[in-house]
Amino acid sequence: MALLTGVAHAADKVLIGLAIPPTITDGGIYAIADEMGLFKAENIEVETVVLQGAGAIVPQVLQKKVTFGFPLPETLLAAYKTGEPPLPLTYVFNANPYNSLELAVLASSNIHNIKDLKNGKIGVGALTWGTIPQTRAILRSVGLQPGTDVSIVAVGVLGSGFHALREGRVEALNFNSTWNDLLELEGTKVRRLPYPPVFANMIVNGFLTHQDTVKDNPGLIARFGRAYAEAVIACDANPKACVEAFWKRTPQAKPAENVDKALADNVEILKRRLALVVRDAAGKDRIPGAFDMDIIRAYVTDMHKYGEFTTSNLPLDAYFTNQFVTEFSKFDRPALIAKAKALP
């Protein structure tokens, strides 16, 4: 009827709260979505805002000041108290179905495993970061006591954190894999310390929304998630176009010199990340947005075991849903890939 009468519906505004500034691996997804008109095709206008860690995002989603938050799940899970109703929040899209967080040390150091961090310092961006509960639990899992055997300190994001590691003010950085890749591109070789399997397999980021949105506006969730899933696959199909779209949208990220080398380096970083997001360890295509509840339950059990969650009996069915997963995949994947590959 809108088409027949010439009346267009105004696009739905979607505001996303991020915990850290976007880099090529996440910012590139939004950029390619804009470049290809993927959000526009779903009648959505997307904006992002950077907040101070997951601890700041959850209240914003709870108060409906942002449509979706993009926090690590630990903040939400740790807030649950036995006997009380869960917060009215739900993860609706699994955007990072493997643990991209790392503990990275200088390759020249004598630190080869997490136990070797005893009497050292781990740098994080801010003490509000949702990574910290997981990091404490990992330390306890190898017999180290956070605060006594190992300190967790704020060093800032990206460059300021890199500088802290180079200067020896911290022995390790608890950054994501992309940031550690960027550090190496700057000429500083690092060693990633192996995580225990339960922690290595846990999801990192997903889109969190208020349960009122799930109830009152499920179509918005389906449309946003579908466009986001398309953008991820488009970036995987043509990472060069994804990098260039990110630079176009974020001019300050594009270097003034050695552009060809920077482009090649960024393409490689993006390919590494998306290979794990789009496909599983066996190389099989993942189902966009789907949560593996068995992995989450195993993780919750260990987080309780190592003192971060007050109970292992968390209301996971309230906090995570796969009800929109079928909608996220309702697009012509081969046609999308062909369109992305055709981008210059």
Helices and strands as residue ranges (DSSP letters): H 2-5, E 12-18, H 24-36, H 38-41, E 44-50, H 54-62, E 68-70, H 74-78, E 89-94, E 104-106, G 114-117, E 120-124, H 131-141, E 150-154, H 159-167, E 172-173, H 177-185, E 190-192, H 197-200, E 206-210, H 211-216, H 218-237, H 239-249, G 251-253, H 259-278, H 293-305, H 316-319, H 325-328, H 333-341
